[in-house]
Each structure stands twice: as C-alpha cells, then as structure tokens.
Amino acid sequence: MSVVLAGESRKVETPNGVMTTLASPTQGRAGQAVWRVDARPGMVGPVHVFDAELVWTWLDGGAVVELGGERYEVGAGDTMVLPADVSRQMFADAERGFVSVVVAPAGAQVYNPGGVSEPDACDLAPKDAERLVPPWAR
C-alpha cells in the first residue's frame, strides 16, 4: 500500500493546462495511472491516439470531445470510456475550461494518428511516428 500526499503530486504544465499525477507506476507504485486535468478555458487539445482504453470523468466545466469523427458534449458528472487506438481531440468550455480525472493502464502510450506530428505540437508531444508514455502517466 502507498499513500501519495497532495504535496507530493507531480504537476506538468502544458500549453493547454496542468496535468497532476495522482498515482502512477513511479508515484505510489500503482498499477494504473491516474491524473487530474485542469484545462484552460477555450483550449483546443491536439489530435492524438492512445494505445489503451482511458476513462475520463469530468468534475467541473465542460468540453466537446471529438472521438473517431463523432462529437460529444460533456460536463461535470459525466464519464467517457475512450477506446484504444481511436483518434480524439478535446475542446474546453470557452469560459470555464474543465477539470477531469483520467485513469489509464500503466504504460499506456500516446501517438499521432497517421504518424504525423501537428505543426504546432508542444515539446511533450510525440514526434511523428513516435509513441511515448506521457510524463503525467509515468
């Protein structure tokens, strides 16, 4: 058993918000990765794919999630199960952004659909056909 105290949580800031690792293989020796997303109002996330199923639960605010070409509006109290290997993009509420908690299997990797990086991708994003475990899920 492990206890991860709030002051020990790992925070990673991206251009779209802050990812806070709540538990992961390197934080609490967890078999799953659990992180909090504090998305900035109006943020438009990158188009990306995970090689594993992710579960997202919205705690505050709202978003539009584009998943495999379909669009879903979600808000506080809603949960989405995002399947592996399906392209996704998130658009945060323009005024409130959103707060979510995400659960993924340990070692889940993110990659670019079609193996092509977005031209304005941040330094933490996978490059072209690279697959990586995001820092907040390690």
Phi, psi and omega in degrees: 000143177228152173239125176254108181286150184307320181291346180262356181296139179275130179244131177236122179266133177240172177300339184261348182161202181238131176254124180245117179285121178266324176200147179193176178303326180264357178229096181093002179056039182280151176276356177228161173256132178230125179219159178255138177247122171250095185273136179292147176305134177076004183294144174242111182284165179286154170286127182204173181222143170251148180272009180217161176291137174239145175246123180248131172236125180273128180261329184204157178072205181198170181202164165248128179248122174263117185231114179056035178089353177256151181247137180230132174266130181227156179208187183311129179094347180274150177229139175236138172257110182264117183290159177295150170060031175238129181298141179215155174209142182241142179235115183282150175309135186296330183259325187249345188065212173201160173235128180224159168243135184237141176236134179218155175296149175304137178084003179302133183249144177256148178208169181270131176298134181074002178070024182239126178288149171288142184301329183256023182298142179285169183297337182276347184284151175297147180261126179046242185274005179297145171240138180211157173274121181301149183304327182283349181253001181280000000 
